[in-house]
Amino acid sequence: MTNVLSLINVSKSYKTGKPNQITVLDNINLQVKKGEVVGLIAPSGAGKSTLLHIAGLLDLPNGGEVMIDGVDYTNLPDFKRTQVRRQDIGFVYQFHHLLPEFTAVENLILPQMANGVNYFKAERSALELLSSIGLSSRATHRPAELSGGEQQRVAFCRAMVNSPKLLLADEPTGNLDPETAERVLSILMNLVNETGMSAVIATHNHELAKKMDCQLSLRQGKLTRL
């Protein structure tokens, strides 16, 4: 079976002035199978955001290969990388980044239309997703009218609305209180399991990570299985 995501000997460093440099990722190897949910545990500043940006084709490594569904996208032109990001990868961040002037349902319609889906089909899919997470009654509310947990649930739906193969989440519950975080993560896990997509979810919360299929630790540029 082809891995949905493969990072092969991926390295990333930043120059801080000659001759100094900071190594963030040191020959990282990571394979994520179809339907697998990987918990990435790391403290702040350890490089988990860098790893996710490279995995999501938002940044380039200094060395190594980044493969999505068996295709090496490391050195392909930017328009090809943009295309696969739009079609095959969903992103969730610590802050929801919803468009404030649009309603919840409109925030889910827009990324579908950017992928060529007509408005009415996009609206139907958006409403179905919102219904699946218990937010039908909030579909016409703007982000400022939603609670923190509701905003993040809408952000999850937006990341999944184009049916990506891979979901990358960077501290998706970091701005929520513990009780809301657990509830929201449970909703995310259910969405991922129902769709069969793969996911890498970065967190510093070990208890939340234990709910995932496997747990990896990122420290001093090295990735290890817990």
Backbone as JSON, one array per atom type, in Angstrom:
{
  "sequence": "MTNVLSLINVSKSYKTGKPNQITVLDNINLQVKKGEVVGLIAPSGAGKSTLLHIAGLLDLPNGGEVMIDGVDYTNLPDFKRTQVRRQDIGFVYQFHHLLPEFTAVENLILPQMANGVNYFKAERSALELLSSIGLSSRATHRPAELSGGEQQRVAFCRAMVNSPKLLLADEPTGNLDPETAERVLSILMNLVNETGMSAVIATHNHELAKKMDCQLSLRQGKLTRL",
  "N": [[0.84, -1.2, 0.0], [0.58, 2.2, -0.9], [2.02, 4.88, 0.87], [0.22, 7.65, 2.16], [1.51, 9.95, 2.95], [4.95, 10.54, 2.83], [7.93, 11.33, 4.33], [11.24, 11.56, 3.6], [14.36, 11.3, 4.8], [14.38, 14.05, 5.52], [15.57, 17.3, 5.98], [15.96, 20.44, 7.65], [17.23, 23.63, 8.04], [18.19, 26.82, 9.41], [19.93, 29.76, 8.68], [21.69, 31.75, 10.96], [23.46, 33.71, 10.75], [26.81, 33.97, 9.62], [29.26, 31.7, 10.87], [27.05, 30.35, 11.71], [24.2, 28.2, 12.17], [20.84, 27.05, 12.64], [19.62, 23.9, 13.21], [16.61, 22.52, 12.5], [15.09, 20.33, 11.65], [16.38, 17.12, 11.41], [17.33, 14.93, 9.25], [14.73, 13.64, 9.04], [12.38, 10.98, 9.04], [9.27, 9.85, 8.01], [6.3, 8.04, 7.72], [2.99, 7.89, 6.71], [0.14, 6.05, 6.71], [-2.78, 5.25, 4.69], [-5.75, 6.36, 6.14], [-4.63, 6.48, 8.65], [-4.04, 8.04, 11.81], [-1.82, 10.21, 13.11], [-0.24, 11.29, 16.0], [1.64, 14.07, 16.78], [3.93, 14.96, 19.01], [5.33, 17.66, 20.62], [7.27, 20.19, 22.22], [6.81, 23.81, 22.37], [8.52, 25.53, 19.81], [10.03, 23.4, 18.93], [9.94, 22.61, 16.33], [7.7, 21.53, 15.11], [5.75, 22.91, 13.61], [7.25, 23.66, 11.41], [7.82, 21.13, 10.34], [5.2, 20.32, 9.63], [4.57, 22.29, 7.75], [6.39, 21.7, 5.73], [5.58, 19.09, 5.11], [3.08, 19.71, 4.13], [3.66, 21.01, 1.81], [4.1, 23.72, 1.91], [6.5, 24.79, 2.5], [9.96, 24.36, 1.69], [12.27, 21.67, 2.11], [15.76, 21.59, 3.15], [17.04, 19.36, 2.42], [16.3, 16.0, 1.29], [13.19, 14.15, 0.63], [9.76, 14.8, -0.17], [6.87, 13.12, -0.29], [3.66, 12.69, -1.64], [1.11, 10.49, -1.71], [2.75, 8.72, -3.1], [4.04, 10.28, -5.0], [6.76, 12.35, -5.69], [7.0, 15.53, -4.6], [8.89, 17.37, -4.04], [10.68, 18.9, -5.65], [9.11, 19.94, -7.64], [7.45, 22.34, -9.83], [6.04, 25.42, -8.49], [3.32, 25.84, -9.11], [2.35, 23.27, -9.45], [2.66, 22.23, -6.9], [0.95, 23.9, -5.52], [-1.45, 23.11, -6.65], [-1.75, 20.44, -5.71], [-1.87, 20.94, -2.99], [-4.29, 22.29, -2.83], [-6.11, 20.36, -3.65], [-5.58, 17.9, -2.35], [-4.72, 18.19, 0.3], [-5.55, 19.17, 3.57], [-5.66, 21.83, 5.93], [-5.42, 22.69, 9.37], [-5.24, 25.1, 11.88], [-3.96, 26.51, 14.99], [-5.34, 28.87, 15.54], [-8.49, 29.73, 14.2], [-8.74, 31.07, 11.68], [-10.91, 31.71, 10.03], [-12.81, 33.43, 7.5], [-13.81, 36.57, 8.39], [-15.94, 38.12, 7.43], [-17.73, 36.46, 6.26], [-20.31, 33.93, 6.54], [-20.56, 30.87, 8.49], [-21.31, 28.71, 6.77], [-20.7, 29.86, 4.32], [-17.95, 30.1, 4.54], [-17.26, 27.49, 4.1], [-18.2, 27.01, 1.58], [-16.69, 28.6, -0.21], [-13.94, 27.52, -0.53], [-14.56, 25.21, -1.95], [-15.71, 26.18, -4.32], [-13.46, 27.41, -5.35], [-12.18, 25.2, -6.21], [-13.61, 24.52, -8.39], [-16.21, 23.57, -8.0], [-19.73, 23.85, -8.36], [-21.94, 26.42, -7.07], [-24.37, 25.53, -5.78], [-24.02, 22.79, -5.33], [-21.77, 22.95, -3.71], [-22.82, 24.34, -1.53], [-24.64, 22.46, -0.55], [-22.92, 20.34, 0.26], [-21.49, 21.71, 2.22], [-23.45, 22.32, 4.14], [-24.17, 19.75, 4.89], [-21.83, 18.86, 6.13], [-21.62, 20.67, 8.28], [-23.93, 19.94, 9.64], [-23.2, 17.39, 10.43], [-21.49, 17.84, 12.54], [-23.05, 19.01, 14.37], [-23.76, 21.7, 13.98], [-25.76, 22.87, 12.46], [-27.67, 24.82, 13.07], [-26.13, 27.02, 13.32], [-25.18, 27.79, 10.92], [-25.56, 30.14, 9.41], [-24.29, 32.05, 10.86], [-21.74, 34.44, 11.52], [-18.13, 34.21, 12.09], [-17.5, 35.76, 14.44], [-19.75, 35.51, 15.9], [-19.78, 33.04, 16.91], [-18.78, 30.53, 19.34], [-15.48, 29.79, 20.71], [-14.97, 27.01, 20.49], [-16.88, 26.33, 18.57], [-16.04, 27.84, 16.37], [-13.61, 26.54, 15.81], [-14.51, 24.02, 15.11], [-15.87, 24.59, 12.76], [-13.64, 25.36, 11.28], [-12.36, 22.87, 11.09], [-14.17, 21.55, 9.42], [-13.94, 23.14, 7.13], [-11.34, 22.48, 6.36], [-11.75, 19.91, 5.54], [-13.61, 19.93, 3.53], [-13.13, 19.67, 0.82], [-12.56, 17.04, 0.56], [-9.84, 16.0, 1.19], [-6.84, 13.96, 0.9], [-5.06, 14.01, 2.94], [-4.83, 15.34, 6.16], [-3.51, 18.02, 7.96], [-2.83, 19.19, 11.08], [-2.13, 21.79, 13.25], [-1.6, 22.17, 16.46], [-4.5, 22.16, 16.99], [-6.35, 22.47, 19.04], [-5.29, 24.24, 20.75], [-6.06, 26.8, 21.63], [-8.22, 26.43, 23.22], [-10.18, 25.68, 26.18], [-9.5, 22.91, 28.46], [-11.69, 21.03, 28.63], [-13.36, 21.71, 26.44], [-11.47, 21.39, 24.44], [-11.01, 18.61, 24.45], [-13.53, 17.68, 23.66], [-13.81, 18.86, 21.13], [-11.61, 17.78, 19.77], [-12.38, 15.11, 19.75], [-14.54, 15.26, 17.99], [-13.17, 15.98, 15.68], [-11.58, 13.65, 15.3], [-13.59, 11.78, 14.82], [-14.61, 12.76, 12.38], [-12.37, 12.41, 10.73], [-12.04, 9.61, 10.86], [-14.45, 8.74, 9.75], [-14.25, 9.6, 7.11], [-11.99, 8.34, 6.22], [-9.58, 9.5, 5.67], [-6.08, 10.39, 6.01], [-4.12, 11.65, 8.76], [-2.04, 14.06, 10.39], [-1.52, 15.23, 13.51], [-0.49, 17.8, 15.4], [0.45, 18.37, 18.73], [0.89, 19.42, 22.16], [-0.19, 18.04, 24.11], [-0.23, 15.19, 25.84], [-2.24, 13.43, 26.65], [-4.34, 13.85, 24.87], [-3.05, 13.05, 22.54], [-2.81, 10.33, 22.93], [-5.17, 9.28, 22.05], [-4.91, 8.85, 19.42], [-3.75, 6.94, 16.53], [-1.0, 6.39, 16.53], [1.89, 7.7, 18.26], [4.29, 10.23, 17.93], [7.39, 11.73, 18.81], [8.96, 14.88, 18.65], [12.04, 16.12, 19.04], [14.89, 18.11, 19.44], [15.39, 18.1, 16.7], [15.01, 15.47, 15.92], [12.93, 12.67, 15.17], [10.98, 10.44, 16.96], [9.37, 7.36, 17.8], [6.84, 6.91, 20.19]],
  "CA": [[0.0, 0.0, 0.0], [1.32, 3.45, -0.96], [1.78, 5.8, 1.97], [-0.35, 8.94, 1.76], [2.6, 10.91, 3.17], [6.27, 10.02, 3.17], [9.07, 12.23, 4.43], [12.42, 10.7, 3.5], [15.61, 12.01, 5.12], [14.09, 15.49, 5.4], [16.32, 18.19, 6.86], [15.69, 21.86, 7.51], [18.03, 24.47, 8.93], [18.12, 28.25, 9.13], [21.16, 30.47, 8.99], [21.54, 32.84, 11.92], [24.68, 34.5, 10.6], [27.96, 33.11, 9.35], [28.93, 30.45, 10.16], [26.08, 29.66, 12.56], [22.89, 27.86, 11.66], [20.01, 26.26, 13.55], [19.02, 22.73, 12.57], [15.28, 22.3, 13.06], [14.78, 18.94, 11.33], [17.65, 16.45, 11.13], [17.1, 13.63, 8.59], [13.45, 13.12, 9.49], [11.67, 9.99, 8.23], [7.9, 9.69, 8.49], [5.36, 7.44, 6.78], [1.61, 7.91, 7.21], [-0.68, 5.19, 5.85], [-4.16, 5.67, 4.44], [-6.62, 6.2, 7.29], [-3.89, 6.53, 9.92], [-3.98, 9.33, 12.5], [-0.55, 10.28, 13.82], [-0.08, 12.38, 16.95], [3.0, 14.6, 16.81], [4.08, 15.63, 20.3], [6.56, 18.44, 20.69], [7.11, 21.47, 22.92], [6.91, 24.99, 21.52], [9.86, 25.81, 19.3], [10.76, 22.19, 18.58], [9.97, 22.43, 14.87], [6.55, 20.8, 14.57], [5.12, 23.71, 12.57], [8.12, 23.53, 10.23], [7.58, 19.79, 9.78], [3.89, 20.31, 8.99], [4.63, 23.14, 6.56], [7.1, 20.94, 4.7], [4.7, 17.99, 4.72], [1.96, 20.29, 3.38], [4.19, 21.66, 0.61], [4.14, 25.17, 2.09], [7.9, 25.14, 2.67], [10.86, 23.39, 1.09], [13.38, 21.23, 2.97], [17.11, 21.76, 2.61], [17.42, 18.07, 1.85], [15.31, 14.95, 1.46], [12.05, 14.08, -0.29], [8.4, 14.88, 0.36], [6.03, 12.39, -1.23], [2.23, 12.61, -1.37], [0.51, 9.41, -2.5], [3.76, 8.09, -3.94], [4.63, 11.22, -5.95], [7.72, 13.25, -5.06], [6.68, 16.91, -4.93], [9.92, 18.23, -3.45], [11.31, 19.83, -6.6], [8.2, 20.29, -8.72], [7.12, 23.77, -9.88], [5.14, 25.87, -7.44], [1.91, 25.69, -9.47], [2.01, 21.87, -9.19], [2.56, 22.1, -5.46], [-0.29, 24.59, -5.15], [-2.56, 22.27, -7.1], [-1.94, 19.3, -4.81], [-2.32, 21.5, -1.7], [-5.71, 22.64, -2.95], [-6.94, 19.17, -3.89], [-5.29, 16.69, -1.56], [-4.24, 18.47, 1.66], [-6.33, 20.09, 4.38], [-4.88, 22.41, 7.01], [-6.1, 23.28, 10.52], [-4.26, 25.77, 12.72], [-4.38, 26.79, 16.37], [-6.38, 29.87, 15.39], [-9.36, 29.19, 13.14], [-8.51, 31.76, 10.4], [-12.1, 31.83, 9.2], [-12.99, 34.76, 6.93], [-14.76, 37.16, 9.34], [-17.1, 38.76, 6.8], [-18.58, 35.42, 5.7], [-20.93, 33.03, 7.51], [-19.94, 29.54, 8.6], [-21.53, 27.93, 5.55], [-19.97, 30.5, 3.22], [-16.54, 29.75, 4.7], [-17.08, 26.15, 3.55], [-18.54, 27.06, 0.15], [-15.65, 29.27, -0.99], [-12.85, 26.64, -0.99], [-15.07, 24.28, -2.95], [-15.84, 26.91, -5.58], [-12.1, 27.6, -5.85], [-11.81, 23.93, -6.85], [-14.46, 24.3, -9.55], [-17.52, 23.03, -7.65], [-20.74, 24.89, -8.5], [-22.39, 26.96, -5.78], [-25.42, 24.76, -5.11], [-23.4, 21.55, -4.83], [-20.88, 23.34, -2.61], [-23.66, 24.67, -0.38], [-25.19, 21.2, -0.03], [-21.84, 19.66, 0.98], [-21.16, 22.5, 3.4], [-24.5, 22.15, 5.13], [-24.08, 18.37, 5.39], [-20.7, 18.8, 7.07], [-22.0, 21.39, 9.5], [-24.92, 19.1, 10.33], [-22.52, 16.22, 11.02], [-20.82, 18.24, 13.78], [-24.03, 19.64, 15.24], [-23.77, 23.16, 13.84], [-26.74, 23.3, 11.45], [-28.34, 26.04, 13.51], [-25.16, 28.12, 13.33], [-24.65, 27.89, 9.56], [-25.62, 31.51, 8.89], [-23.61, 32.95, 11.8], [-20.35, 34.79, 11.2], [-17.22, 33.71, 13.12], [-17.56, 36.52, 15.68], [-20.97, 35.12, 16.62], [-19.58, 31.65, 17.33], [-17.84, 30.31, 20.44], [-14.18, 29.29, 20.27], [-15.1, 25.61, 20.06], [-17.65, 26.3, 17.32], [-15.16, 28.35, 15.32], [-12.63, 25.53, 15.43], [-15.22, 22.95, 14.42], [-16.07, 25.07, 11.38], [-12.32, 25.29, 10.64], [-12.15, 21.47, 10.73], [-15.0, 21.27, 8.24], [-13.34, 23.81, 5.96], [-10.16, 21.71, 5.95], [-12.18, 18.61, 5.0], [-14.73, 20.07, 2.62], [-12.73, 19.21, -0.51], [-12.2, 15.61, 0.68], [-8.4, 15.79, 0.99], [-6.27, 12.68, 1.31], [-4.22, 14.22, 4.12], [-5.14, 16.48, 7.03], [-2.41, 18.45, 8.81], [-3.39, 20.07, 12.11], [-1.07, 22.34, 14.1], [-2.19, 22.57, 17.75], [-5.86, 22.59, 16.65], [-7.15, 22.78, 20.23], [-4.41, 25.0, 21.65], [-6.7, 28.01, 22.16], [-9.46, 26.04, 23.89], [-10.03, 25.14, 27.53], [-9.31, 21.45, 28.37], [-12.93, 20.29, 28.37], [-13.75, 21.99, 25.05], [-10.45, 20.8, 23.58], [-11.25, 17.17, 24.34], [-14.75, 17.48, 22.89], [-13.55, 19.26, 19.75], [-10.71, 16.79, 19.17], [-13.19, 13.91, 19.5], [-15.29, 15.52, 16.76], [-12.19, 15.89, 14.58], [-11.22, 12.25, 15.1], [-14.74, 11.12, 14.18], [-14.65, 13.19, 10.99], [-11.26, 11.76, 10.03], [-12.32, 8.17, 10.76], [-15.58, 8.52, 8.84], [-13.84, 9.86, 5.74], [-10.88, 7.46, 5.85], [-8.38, 10.25, 5.31], [-4.94, 10.3, 6.93], [-3.93, 12.92, 9.48], [-0.95, 14.3, 11.35], [-2.06, 16.25, 14.41], [0.55, 18.24, 16.33], [-0.06, 18.82, 20.02], [1.79, 19.19, 23.29], [-1.03, 17.37, 25.1], [-0.01, 13.74, 25.72], [-3.5, 12.7, 26.83], [-5.06, 13.92, 23.6], [-2.3, 12.28, 21.55], [-3.04, 8.9, 23.17], [-6.39, 8.87, 21.35], [-4.56, 8.67, 18.01], [-3.26, 5.6, 16.19], [0.38, 6.29, 17.03], [2.4, 8.96, 18.77], [5.68, 10.5, 17.62], [7.94, 12.87, 19.54], [9.97, 15.65, 17.92], [12.94, 16.83, 19.96], [16.26, 18.37, 18.93], [15.46, 17.78, 15.28], [14.85, 14.05, 15.68], [11.58, 12.15, 15.33], [11.01, 9.11, 17.54], [8.06, 6.79, 18.11], [6.63, 6.73, 21.63]],
  "C": [[0.88, 1.26, 0.0], [0.98, 4.32, 0.24], [1.18, 7.09, 1.43], [0.71, 10.03, 1.89], [3.88, 10.16, 3.5], [7.27, 11.18, 3.2], [10.31, 11.36, 4.51], [13.67, 11.54, 3.68], [15.46, 13.53, 4.98], [14.87, 16.28, 6.45], [15.92, 19.63, 6.59], [16.51, 22.63, 8.52], [17.91, 25.92, 8.48], [19.44, 28.89, 9.53], [20.85, 31.62, 9.95], [22.73, 33.8, 11.84], [25.87, 33.59, 10.47], [28.78, 32.92, 10.61], [27.81, 29.68, 10.86], [24.81, 29.32, 11.79], [22.17, 26.99, 12.7], [19.39, 25.12, 12.76], [17.7, 22.43, 13.26], [14.85, 20.85, 12.85], [16.06, 18.27, 10.84], [17.39, 15.05, 10.58], [15.84, 12.93, 9.12], [12.89, 12.1, 8.51], [10.3, 9.75, 8.84], [7.05, 9.09, 7.39], [3.98, 7.42, 7.44], [0.75, 7.12, 6.21], [-2.08, 5.77, 5.67], [-5.01, 5.38, 5.68], [-5.94, 6.28, 8.64], [-3.87, 7.95, 10.49], [-2.75, 9.33, 13.39], [-0.55, 11.5, 14.74], [1.37, 12.8, 17.02], [3.15, 15.46, 18.06], [5.41, 16.37, 20.34], [6.29, 19.73, 21.46], [7.2, 22.63, 21.92], [8.35, 25.21, 21.08], [10.63, 24.59, 18.86], [10.79, 21.92, 17.08], [8.76, 21.74, 14.3], [5.83, 21.58, 13.47], [5.94, 23.64, 11.28], [7.9, 22.19, 9.55], [6.25, 19.75, 9.03], [3.88, 21.17, 7.73], [5.35, 22.44, 5.42], [6.22, 19.8, 4.19], [3.54, 18.49, 3.86], [2.38, 21.09, 2.17], [4.12, 23.19, 0.68], [5.57, 25.68, 2.23], [8.74, 24.03, 2.05], [11.93, 22.95, 2.09], [14.71, 21.59, 2.34], [17.61, 20.47, 1.96], [16.33, 17.05, 2.11], [14.15, 15.06, 0.48], [10.74, 14.16, 0.47], [7.48, 14.24, -0.67], [4.58, 12.35, -0.74], [1.65, 11.55, -2.3], [1.5, 8.84, -3.51], [4.43, 9.0, -4.94], [5.54, 12.19, -5.2], [7.45, 14.68, -5.53], [7.78, 17.89, -4.5], [10.41, 19.29, -4.42], [10.41, 20.19, -7.78], [7.89, 21.78, -8.7], [6.05, 24.14, -8.87], [3.67, 25.68, -7.81], [1.45, 24.25, -9.27], [1.81, 21.63, -7.7], [1.27, 22.76, -4.96], [-1.5, 23.74, -5.51], [-2.81, 21.11, -6.14], [-2.35, 19.77, -3.41], [-3.82, 21.75, -1.73], [-6.59, 21.41, -2.99], [-6.78, 18.09, -2.84], [-4.9, 16.93, -0.11], [-5.16, 19.48, 2.34], [-5.51, 20.56, 5.56], [-5.81, 22.94, 8.11], [-5.01, 23.87, 11.43], [-4.82, 26.02, 14.12], [-5.47, 27.86, 16.39], [-7.19, 29.53, 14.15], [-9.15, 29.81, 11.77], [-9.71, 31.73, 9.47], [-12.2, 33.27, 8.67], [-14.11, 35.47, 7.7], [-16.02, 37.73, 8.7], [-18.08, 37.75, 6.21], [-19.15, 34.54, 6.81], [-20.18, 31.7, 7.55], [-20.09, 28.75, 7.31], [-20.78, 28.54, 4.37], [-18.48, 30.21, 3.3], [-16.24, 28.34, 4.17], [-17.39, 26.1, 2.06], [-17.36, 27.57, -0.68], [-14.51, 28.35, -1.42], [-13.31, 25.61, -2.0], [-15.2, 24.96, -4.32], [-14.48, 27.19, -6.2], [-11.59, 26.35, -6.55], [-12.74, 23.57, -8.0], [-15.82, 23.71, -9.27], [-18.56, 24.15, -7.78], [-21.35, 25.23, -7.14], [-23.36, 26.03, -5.06], [-24.9, 23.42, -4.57], [-22.5, 21.85, -3.63], [-21.69, 23.66, -1.35], [-24.22, 23.41, 0.26], [-24.13, 20.45, 0.79], [-21.5, 20.38, 2.27], [-22.19, 22.3, 4.51], [-24.49, 20.74, 5.72], [-22.96, 18.23, 6.41], [-21.04, 19.5, 8.38], [-23.01, 20.61, 10.32], [-24.24, 17.95, 11.05], [-21.8, 16.56, 12.32], [-21.75, 19.05, 14.68], [-24.11, 21.15, 15.14], [-24.75, 23.66, 12.77], [-27.36, 24.64, 11.82], [-27.43, 27.25, 13.51], [-24.61, 28.41, 11.94], [-24.59, 29.32, 9.05], [-24.99, 32.53, 9.84], [-22.19, 33.23, 11.31], [-19.45, 34.33, 12.35], [-17.31, 34.44, 14.46], [-18.77, 36.16, 16.53], [-20.9, 33.68, 17.13], [-18.64, 31.58, 18.52], [-16.52, 29.81, 19.87], [-14.25, 27.86, 19.75], [-15.85, 25.49, 18.75], [-16.81, 26.79, 16.15], [-14.19, 27.28, 14.85], [-13.29, 24.36, 14.73], [-15.52, 23.34, 12.98], [-14.74, 25.0, 10.61], [-11.99, 23.85, 10.24], [-12.92, 21.13, 9.46], [-14.42, 21.91, 6.99], [-12.14, 23.01, 5.45], [-10.57, 20.42, 5.24], [-13.16, 18.71, 3.84], [-14.4, 19.63, 1.2], [-12.25, 17.76, -0.52], [-10.72, 15.36, 0.43], [-7.98, 14.38, 1.41], [-5.55, 12.8, 2.66], [-4.65, 15.48, 4.85], [-3.94, 16.75, 7.91], [-2.95, 19.48, 9.79], [-2.29, 20.48, 13.08], [-1.69, 22.91, 15.37], [-3.65, 23.01, 17.58], [-6.75, 22.91, 17.85], [-6.39, 23.65, 21.22], [-5.03, 26.23, 22.27], [-7.96, 27.71, 22.97], [-9.18, 25.55, 25.31], [-10.03, 23.61, 27.44], [-10.57, 20.67, 28.02], [-13.39, 20.47, 26.93], [-12.76, 21.34, 24.09], [-10.69, 19.32, 23.37], [-12.48, 16.89, 23.48], [-14.52, 17.77, 21.4], [-12.63, 18.26, 19.05], [-11.46, 15.5, 18.87], [-14.01, 14.05, 18.22], [-14.37, 15.42, 15.55], [-11.85, 14.45, 14.27], [-12.37, 11.49, 14.42], [-14.83, 11.48, 12.71], [-13.57, 12.48, 10.17], [-11.56, 10.27, 9.81], [-13.44, 7.88, 9.78], [-15.17, 8.69, 7.38], [-12.71, 8.95, 5.28], [-9.63, 8.2, 5.43], [-7.28, 10.01, 6.35], [-4.75, 11.65, 7.59], [-2.67, 12.89, 10.31], [-1.4, 15.48, 12.2], [-0.99, 16.57, 15.46], [-0.09, 18.77, 17.61], [1.04, 18.68, 21.07], [1.06, 18.45, 24.4], [-0.93, 15.85, 24.92], [-1.32, 12.96, 25.83], [-4.32, 12.72, 25.55], [-4.37, 13.05, 22.55], [-2.54, 10.78, 21.7], [-4.29, 8.39, 22.45], [-6.12, 8.58, 19.87], [-3.91, 7.31, 17.79], [-1.83, 5.38, 16.64], [0.85, 7.68, 17.44], [3.89, 9.06, 18.45], [6.12, 11.73, 18.4], [9.01, 13.54, 18.68], [10.77, 16.47, 18.92], [14.32, 16.93, 19.33], [16.42, 17.87, 17.5], [15.23, 16.33, 14.92], [13.41, 13.6, 15.97], [11.67, 10.72, 15.85], [9.59, 8.65, 17.87], [7.96, 6.54, 19.61], [5.96, 5.38, 21.9]]
}
